[in-house]
């Protein structure tokens, strides 16, 4: 009886347990490997998100947000920007609704509200000036590091000036007025979110208002 119990619950059972454990390790390994090779690159993201194709939007942003030395070649000195746009938030909708008529007239308010959506767009990194568009894969390299400070690691990999997020620009019908939501973080206690308002004056985009939403 004792010998029979040994065979039933001893060595053969260890093989079963060991085999199951090996399978579990393989599942975890391939799961992590799949995660590390997730379609996070810019080219892969094109298959999941609509690339923003609006030349006026890029012209505005290059002129007002990223204008700098046209000869700049060191990407560490570029503005670091999330390659995925912010969703249009309720804060942006509220701002448009509550803006004075002298800033945004009622006709423009209606037209601009119709453009608001929760879609996430992909910025075309070839149309932005002095900008390094970071993908989720880029951010993951920093987020997976638990041995150093996040922002020290970020600066070592991508340079200064923090990371920035922008919503798709919302224009009025004749494209003489635009609102954009922005959030940026440069350190644990250096960050802010705001709504930016631009007007085209004499053919040039000029920032006419900034509404602060939060600050850290």
Secondary structure, DSSP 8 states (H G I E B T S, - for coil): -HHHHHHHHSHHHHHHHHHHHHHHHHHHHHHHHHHHTSS-SHHHHTTTSEE---HHHHHHHHHHTS---TT---GGGSEEEESB-B---HHHHHHHHHS-TTTS-HHHHHHHHHH-----EE--TTSSSSEEEE-HHHHHHHHT--SS-HHHHHHHHH-SS-EEEEB--EE-TTSSEEEEEEEEEEETTEEEEEEEEEEEETTEEEEEEEEEEEE-
